[in-house]
């Protein structure tokens, strides 16, 4: 049941991802036909409409009071059009994109997964299905449809059909601890979503903090419908905390920070970069200097001298015309939509099956690809590389590396060293940095 590119507004990501063999094959480090020597993407012209199309899909939560990733879906649509217009699609074949709004509802998510399973889709791109994930995983896995650059929750983090470039909302939540502990904070408070899993999360993160000689000194759960957010900041201060991590959805996280700003709090806050664009941080004024940020990729407004491709990415996403996808407001999740298109394109163009793109050939290519070049935005990527997080509990984190940033009053400042979620969760706090692309 295939639908074309026209889609409804889509949004959302869960801040904590609703927690919680060697690989052989062709190396892609220098082999991509479309990677220019200056680290940007070549303009190749339009795809060939006389060739067969490449049907792809995405399952993303639409606009709801709970979650908001409108920009992620809009970016995928806009970027797919630009890949077809400027980058020759996939070896001349045009992308044919379908997006299904899972509406933050498990039943709708399962319906969307069944629609995609019954369609001719060869892969999904940058899925975000935090509600009803177990059913979605089972349906798409049974249908043999690979999930390229999925935004994973805990179900996807152990699903052999899921290929993520990070550890999803769970990973960004775990990586809220090291920026604080590495900067001398010892007493960390959690303000998080009101779910049963948050207590388990507190225990895991407490173990991470202990490796640095720090501790989690308390937890406040934020019930749905909360209007008084100052109470949580005051609870953190009453517990003797010097810093706070915020495993919360977008709206709640912003309101906690606004409350802390209004109270004149001296607490440091560690958050996901997926929640904030540069304009959001500017609105917090001087208070933003008390914040730490993390994500699997650099901030969208990072240096185009370091990452020239960001100029292309921002222009392609902004071409959709939506306000939230303009550079000042752009977050990391829409950029991942562009990267997902790039990964499918470059992996298939190097697979030897560019004129025979099926869900089977995509799966085979994803399983055999090594050292995929992503313009230095992430280290060379081997999609099927297993991880050993918490004894193998999250074995699909093929890229464990995270950036973390501070704010200097004008822009994000990226720390020299990256964080490794696998090492940090396993209690190793000193480790070598990744080899650059």
Phi and psi in degrees as a GROMACS rama.xvg file:
@    title "Ramachandran Plot"
@    xaxis  label "Phi"
@    yaxis  label "Psi"
@TYPE xy
-97.6466  134.717  UNK-2
-119.521  154.402  UNK-3
-86.2351  -170.853  UNK-4
-61.827  -27.6374  UNK-5
-59.5584  125.925  UNK-6
-138.085  164.144  UNK-7
-86.3743  163.9  UNK-8
-57.2673  137.416  UNK-9
-130.163  142.748  UNK-10
-148.791  166.107  UNK-11
118.336  145.448  UNK-12
-153.398  146.843  UNK-13
-91.7675  127.498  UNK-14
-60.6608  -29.272  UNK-15
-109.927  13.2278  UNK-16
65.8557  20.8416  UNK-17
47.9751  58.1509  UNK-18
-33.2543  156.823  UNK-19
-54.9496  152.755  UNK-22
-115.276  133.715  UNK-23
-118.751  157.831  UNK-24
153.03  -172.452  UNK-25
-70.8583  134.077  UNK-26
-84.0219  135.309  UNK-27
-105.187  6.82709  UNK-28
-56.3182  -40.2428  UNK-29
-127.315  8.26424  UNK-30
-98.2783  -7.45634  UNK-31
-66.556  129.756  UNK-32
-69.291  -18.5884  UNK-33
-107.274  4.00103  UNK-34
-92.11  119.278  UNK-35
-79.2282  161.464  UNK-36
-66.1927  -20.3914  UNK-37
-91.6137  12.4407  UNK-38
80.5838  22.7905  UNK-39
-126.085  177.381  UNK-40
-98.5189  136.197  UNK-41
-75.6276  146.604  UNK-42
-84.5249  119.591  UNK-43
-111.45  -7.99901  UNK-44
95.4935  -178.755  UNK-45
-76.1552  153.9  UNK-46
-67.4278  164.656  UNK-47
-94.0429  107.994  UNK-48
-68.5099  -12.3456  UNK-49
-80.3175  -15.2413  UNK-50
-85.3768  161.275  UNK-51
-62.7185  144.088  UNK-52
-82.0902  162.039  UNK-53
-108.739  101.604  UNK-54
-76.5501  124.226  UNK-55
-130.445  161.406  UNK-56
-138.711  168.011  UNK-57
-149.133  139.337  UNK-58
-112.573  111.636  UNK-59
-138.123  141.254  UNK-60
-63.6191  130.146  UNK-61
-83.1191  -176.152  UNK-62
-63.4667  115.087  UNK-63
-138.16  165.426  UNK-64
-69.0585  -14.2608  UNK-65
-90.0335  -48.03  UNK-66
-134.456  160.779  UNK-67
-146.345  102.584  UNK-68
-130.438  42.1217  UNK-69
-51.1969  -43.0887  UNK-70
-65.3187  -31.9875  UNK-71
-65.1727  -45.4044  UNK-72
-69.7369  -44.3916  UNK-73
-59.3796  -39.38  UNK-74
-65.4594  -37.0242  UNK-75
-65.1582  -43.4929  UNK-76
-64.2865  -49.2786  UNK-77
-62.1914  -42.0914  UNK-78
-68.616  -38.9343  UNK-79
-60.0725  -40.3662  UNK-80
-63.3972  -39.2669  UNK-81
-71.7182  -36.4996  UNK-82
-61.6001  -39.2946  UNK-83
-69.886  -34.7472  UNK-84
-81.5446  -38.5507  UNK-85
-115.656  -27.8608  UNK-86
-114.168  17.7568  UNK-87
66.9624  24.6278  UNK-88
56.4217  -128.722  UNK-89
-115.883  101.85  UNK-90
56.5815  33.3512  UNK-91
94.9517  -14.8873  UNK-92
-84.7052  134.066  UNK-93
-79.9495  139.99  UNK-94
-66.727  138.955  UNK-95
-125.907  100.199  UNK-96
-97.8877  136.214  UNK-97
-122.487  133.006  UNK-98
-118.8  130.513  UNK-99
-112.641  126.089  UNK-100
-80.9057  112.17  UNK-101
-86.3919  -3.89496  UNK-102
56.0399  27.4833  UNK-103
52.0602  35.4434  UNK-104
-134.308  124.658  UNK-105
-57.5813  -40.272  UNK-106
-66.8702  -41.1482  UNK-107
-67.1823  -38.0308  UNK-108
-60.7579  -43.121  UNK-109
-65.2997  -38.8384  UNK-110
-62.4548  -43.9288  UNK-111
-60.9926  -43.7857  UNK-112
-61.8489  -39.622  UNK-113
-66.8246  -37.6141  UNK-114
-62.4466  -43.7822  UNK-115
-66.8194  -41.2247  UNK-116
-61.6486  -33.8619  UNK-117
-83.8374  -9.09588  UNK-118
-88.7662  -173.927  UNK-119
-97.645  17.981  UNK-120
-59.1601  136.956  UNK-121
-96.338  -13.8311  UNK-122
-170.279  160.71  UNK-123
-109.219  157.122  UNK-124
-129.041  124.749  UNK-125
50.7616  42.2759  UNK-126
-57.2641  147.813  UNK-127
-139.299  102.687  UNK-128
-131.908  67.87  UNK-129
-71.7182  -15.6557  UNK-130
-104.834  122.174  UNK-131
74.2998  29.0943  UNK-132
-61.8301  -37.6174  UNK-133
-60.5671  -42.4048  UNK-134
-68.0926  -40.9924  UNK-135
-60.6031  -46.257  UNK-136
-57.4134  -47.5453  UNK-137
-64.4712  -43.853  UNK-138
-64.6249  -48.3429  UNK-139
-71.2498  -33.9103  UNK-140
-66.9151  -43.6205  UNK-141
-62.6073  -31.8302  UNK-142
-81.857  -8.95018  UNK-143
72.9417  26.812  UNK-144
-98.2364  111.928  UNK-145
-69.1025  144.697  UNK-146
-106.983  96.1543  UNK-147
-82.3661  126.727  UNK-148
56.4  36.6723  UNK-149
-57.9348  145.218  UNK-150
-89.1654  99.6853  UNK-151
-84.3322  144.406  UNK-152
-100.218  -169.77  UNK-153
-65.5399  -29.3666  UNK-154
-67.5075  -42.8652  UNK-155
-70.2071  -26.8656  UNK-156
-70.1306  -4.24106  UNK-157
-131.776  20.0355  UNK-158
-104.726  119.928  UNK-159
-66.7477  -12.7237  UNK-160
-90.8852  -1.89763  UNK-161
-108.179  132.336  UNK-162
-124.061  99.4057  UNK-163
-106.893  151.72  UNK-164
-96.3573  11.5345  UNK-165
-167.174  -166.326  UNK-166
-104.824  19.0418  UNK-167
66.346  -156.106  UNK-168
-61.4024  -34.6803  UNK-169
-62.8575  -42.8252  UNK-170
-64.3811  -45.1672  UNK-171
-66.0682  -29.7983  UNK-172
-68.9767  -48.6467  UNK-173
-58.4952  -37.9398  UNK-174
-79.4982  7.60893  UNK-175
-75.6858  -22.184  UNK-176
-75.7966  -53.3987  UNK-177
-58.1996  -37.0358  UNK-178
-59.34  -33.5137  UNK-179
-73.456  -50.8296  UNK-180
-66.1754  -32.5893  UNK-181
-73.3223  -14.6808  UNK-182
-109.321  20.8923  UNK-183
91.7308  3.03968  UNK-184
-80.2201  135.285  UNK-185
-117.923  -22.6783  UNK-186
-122.703  102.661  UNK-187
-107.597  134.717  UNK-188
-111.314  147.052  UNK-189
-109.004  131.203  UNK-190
-120.337  108.642  UNK-191
-135.716  179.378  UNK-192
-67.3081  152.316  UNK-193
-88.6404  77.7105  UNK-194
-132.848  157.377  UNK-195
-60.0214  -30.7253  UNK-196
-71.8835  -14.9286  UNK-197
-65.9979  -28.9508  UNK-198
-68.8835  -40.2356  UNK-199
-65.2872  -38.627  UNK-200
-61.423  -41.2853  UNK-201
-59.627  -39.5111  UNK-202
-66.5846  -44.5681  UNK-203
-62.6553  -44.6296  UNK-204
-72.6412  -27.2854  UNK-205
-63.6699  -38.2966  UNK-206
-65.604  -40.3773  UNK-207
-61.5272  -45.7533  UNK-208
-62.7711  -38.6209  UNK-209
-59.9818  -32.5568  UNK-210
-61.8945  -22.4806  UNK-211
-101.813  5.67079  UNK-212
77.3504  21.3095  UNK-213
-112.172  177.27  UNK-214
-150.226  156.104  UNK-215
-90.3445  116.094  UNK-216
-95.8939  -3.64037  UNK-217
174.1  169.604  UNK-218
-144.219  131.677  UNK-219
-117.774  130.546  UNK-220
-97.6752  137.151  UNK-221
-101.378  105.054  UNK-222
-69.2602  154.699  UNK-223
-60.1147  141.296  UNK-224
85.2102  4.62247  UNK-225
-61.3901  137.438  UNK-226
-117.762  -22.8797  UNK-227
-100.474  102.323  UNK-228
-97.5391  -12.6422  UNK-229
-64.6599  -28.9775  UNK-230
-59.187  -33.4882  UNK-231
-75.0869  -37.3156  UNK-232
-64.9076  -43.8972  UNK-233
-64.0243  -37.1691  UNK-234
-62.7542  -39.2798  UNK-235
-64.3208  -43.561  UNK-236
-66.9508  -38.3398  UNK-237
-64.9649  -28.5077  UNK-238
-80.8984  -1.40405  UNK-239
81.1478  19.7508  UNK-240
-71.4572  150.389  UNK-241
-109.017  -4.53056  UNK-242
-160.423  164.697  UNK-243
-139.879  140.046  UNK-244
-108.528  146.699  UNK-245
-123.035  78.0613  UNK-246
-78.9627  77.0667  UNK-247
-133.926  163.289  UNK-248
-69.5559  168.412  UNK-249
-53.0894  -53.9387  UNK-250
-64.0819  -44.8485  UNK-251
-66.6174  -40.8638  UNK-252
-60.2249  -43.9204  UNK-253
-64.9918  -37.7948  UNK-254
-71.8616  -32.8869  UNK-255
-63.2016  -44.5242  UNK-256
-65.6903  -39.5563  UNK-257
-63.374  -37.9443  UNK-258
-64.8883  -42.4106  UNK-259
-64.1373  -38.8595  UNK-260
-62.861  -44.999  UNK-261
-63.4599  -34.3855  UNK-262
-80.8065  -8.9024  UNK-263
69.0373  30.481  UNK-264
-64.9475  145.245  UNK-265
-97.917  3.93315  UNK-266
-63.2257  144.305  UNK-267
-88.3502  148.088  UNK-268
-126.853  135.811  UNK-269
-115.987  127.915  UNK-270
-140.268  172.869  UNK-271
-87.17  135.838  UNK-272
-67.8461  -17.9041  UNK-273
-65.9038  -15.1597  UNK-274
-90.5781  -22.1148  UNK-275
-129.901  134.708  UNK-276
-98.2151  174.076  UNK-277
-61.3936  -37.6303  UNK-278
-64.1659  -36.5351  UNK-279
-60.739  -41.6931  UNK-280
-71.1183  -39.3376  UNK-281
-58.0663  -34.3282  UNK-282
-63.5366  -22.0043  UNK-283
-85.5096  -5.06176  UNK-284
60.9636  -142.37  UNK-285
-62.5555  -25.6605  UNK-286
-59.559  -28.7378  UNK-287
-62.2094  -20.2624  UNK-288
-68.4201  -10.7841  UNK-289
-92.7796  10.9828  UNK-290
-113.2  150.804  UNK-291
-124.344  145.435  UNK-292
-131.204  152.501  UNK-293
-146.177  154.394  UNK-294
-168.247  164.99  UNK-295
-73.3216  -19.7556  UNK-296
-125.765  162.789  UNK-297
-65.9223  161.449  UNK-298
-57.0703  142.996  UNK-299
-57.606  -25.3705  UNK-300
-94.5309  14.7575  UNK-301
-66.2836  173.353  UNK-302
-61.5889  126.443  UNK-303
-81.3122  -5.69214  UNK-304
-76.5756  -39.3084  UNK-305
-75.1255  -42.7055  UNK-306
-127.662  81.5217  UNK-307
-56.0802  -30.1783  UNK-308
-64.1886  -20.6048  UNK-309
-59.5727  -30.573  UNK-310
-62.6211  -44.7849  UNK-311
-64.5215  -44.35  UNK-312
-60.9264  -47.3415  UNK-313
-64.6205  -39.5134  UNK-314
-66.7245  -41.4126  UNK-315
-64.9948  -43.601  UNK-316
-68.04  -42.785  UNK-317
-66.4362  -20.0718  UNK-318
-62.4372  -18.4143  UNK-319
-71.3075  -17.2073  UNK-320
83.6002  0.847659  UNK-321
-82.0801  143.697  UNK-322
-59.1997  -45.8818  UNK-323
-70.046  -11.4794  UNK-324
-101.209  15.9045  UNK-325
-82.3227  150.762  UNK-326
-50.9575  -40.9949  UNK-327
-65.9616  -28.0198  UNK-328
-101.146  -5.19733  UNK-329
-66.0615  135.874  UNK-330
-110.697  -178.796  UNK-331
-74.9989  -31.7258  UNK-332
-64.6302  -39.3533  UNK-333
-63.6601  -35.1631  UNK-334
-63.396  -35.9578  UNK-335
-62.3704  -29.1511  UNK-336
-62.7907  -44.7184  UNK-337
-62.4675  -44.7906  UNK-338
-62.5327  -36.4952  UNK-339
-62.125  -42.2838  UNK-340
-61.6595  -44.7511  UNK-341
-59.7752  -45.3841  UNK-342
-61.6483  -45.512  UNK-343
-63.3065  -41.6997  UNK-344
-61.2838  -55.4956  UNK-345
-70.9231  -35.4247  UNK-346
-66.9296  -42.189  UNK-347
-72.6809  -34.838  UNK-348
-67.13  -22.3139  UNK-349
-100.315  3.43375  UNK-350
-89.5453  -17.6315  UNK-351
85.8234  1.75077  UNK-352
-123.079  30.5429  UNK-353
-66.1491  -21.6756  UNK-354
-101.912  10.5073  UNK-355
-140.951  67.9331  UNK-356
-94.6888  107.398  UNK-357
-128.298  171.309  UNK-358
-63.0178  -29.479  UNK-359
-71.5232  -43.8446  UNK-360
-72.2294  -31.0754  UNK-361
-66.2302  -45.213  UNK-362
-59.7915  -45.0919  UNK-363
-61.626  -41.1365  UNK-364
-66.8093  -41.3886  UNK-365
-64.154  -36.0591  UNK-366
-74.8393  -23.7698  UNK-367
-104.4  -14.6251  UNK-368
-66.4136  140.293  UNK-369
-135.239  149.807  UNK-370
50.7653  47.7491  UNK-371
-68.0471  129.718  UNK-372
-81.0511  126.646  UNK-373
-124.031  40.7207  UNK-374
60.5789  22.3137  UNK-375
79.413  1.07788  UNK-376
-66.6075  -36.4873  UNK-377
-129.898  161.099  UNK-378
-61.928  161.456  UNK-379
-46.7501  129.413  UNK-380
-109.851  128.766  UNK-381
-111.624  99.3252  UNK-382
-56.443  -31.8626  UNK-383
-99.8458  12.8263  UNK-384
-71.2209  124.527  UNK-385
-79.5249  155.92  UNK-386
-115.358  170.57  UNK-387
-130.449  56.8862  UNK-388
-84.1323  127.341  UNK-389
51.084  50.3912  UNK-390
70.7296  24.8492  UNK-391
93.3944  6.78434  UNK-392
-61.3558  -35.3967  UNK-393
-120.374  80.0194  UNK-394
-90.8569  4.90334  UNK-395
-107.287  19.6551  UNK-396
-88.4399  83.047  UNK-397
-74.9042  -22.3279  UNK-398
-121.362  103.517  UNK-399
-88.0533  3.30054  UNK-400
-92.9981  136.824  UNK-401
-129.574  141.397  UNK-402
-85.0296  151.694  UNK-403
-134.878  150.662  UNK-404
-134.748  156.485  UNK-405
-116.895  -177.809  UNK-406
-125.889  129.298  UNK-407
-101.458  8.78533  UNK-408
103.936  -19.2603  UNK-409
-126.079  -34.0993  UNK-410
-160.698  173.095  UNK-411
-72.9494  141.857  UNK-412
-116.038  116.603  UNK-413
-85.8683  128.869  UNK-414
-64.0529  149.108  UNK-415
-63.1878  -45.8625  UNK-416
-93.3262  141.849  UNK-417
-86.7128  160.208  UNK-418
-101.143  141.642  UNK-419
-111.109  109.946  UNK-420
-64.3841  -33.262  UNK-421
-65.521  -49.3119  UNK-422
-64.3727  -44.8039  UNK-423
-61.4074  -43.8298  UNK-424
-69.5556  -25.8935  UNK-425
-90.6457  7.57452  UNK-426
87.8902  8.15499  UNK-427
-97.8977  119.258  UNK-428
-109.321  -7.27066  UNK-429
-119.921  123.731  UNK-430
-157.536  157.597  UNK-431
-68.7713  152.246  UNK-432
-84.2556  158.901  UNK-433
-70.6158  155.166  UNK-434
-74.1355  132.883  UNK-435
-71.4546  160.264  UNK-436
